[in-house]
Amino acid sequence: MSSPGFAEVKHVPVNQAMRNYLVRSCSPPDPAVRMLAERTAGVGDAAGMMVPVEQVALLTILAKLQSATTVVDVGTFTGLSALALALGLAPGGRVITCDVTDKWVDIAREHWEHAGVADRIDFRLGPAGRTLRELPADTAADIVFIDADKMNYPNYYELAVPLLRTGGLLVADNVLLDGYVLDPELADSTLQRKCAETLRVFNAALAGDDRFDTVMLPIADGLTVARKK
């Protein structure tokens, strides 16, 4: 059934074969990106938190389009999103990336060094909310990328708004949460259901926020890009 007021449109389901084709149809990733993606795939179950390669490419392009000099990356993990954003920075730019753990930061730094962008990335250990609150009031971020604990997305969103310059981008990952945002009751666990409910609130709030022009894209697990007016 189509949404009220919207006609049915062509939509191609993205199965694994189609995703493989999409990835092949992108520019080849930077060697450091490829190396880090391969290294991250080997860290065990946590590898599921990795930003997919096609999304890495988009983050780099967005940073280039913004001529970004200040980027905030909420959720470091093995440093792939920070690397992607750093590769798109304007001269003199920096990425401030944060995580509650430094378990994987050695992997991140090794590949940041390999890519030649380690001096552009500032890793901060601690809760993301604290990191965002401690940034200077006159911060004029070109991009804030949120890819961390889903239960705190609404908090990160409100903390990010005053940090963004006019024309800056708020980018949020996993906004579809394996499709459970459509019906959180179908989630496999209580935590996943709560995350899906939280993301529904977050998605609705951002879509209705007249401070932003917002689009949700069906890339990987869903990616929202919102431009601050």
Secondary structure, DSSP 8 states (H G I E B T S, - for coil): ---TT----------HHHHHHHHHTS----HHHHHHHHHHHTS-GGGGGS--HHHHHHHHHHHHHTT-SEEEEE--TTSHHHHHHHHT--TT-EEEEEES--TTHHHHHHHHHHHT-GGGEEEEES-HHHHHHHS-TT--EEEEEE-S-GGGHHHHHHHHGGGEEEEEEEEEE-SSGGGTTS-GGG-SSHHHHHHHHHHHHHHHHHHT-TTEEEEEE-STT-EEEEEE-
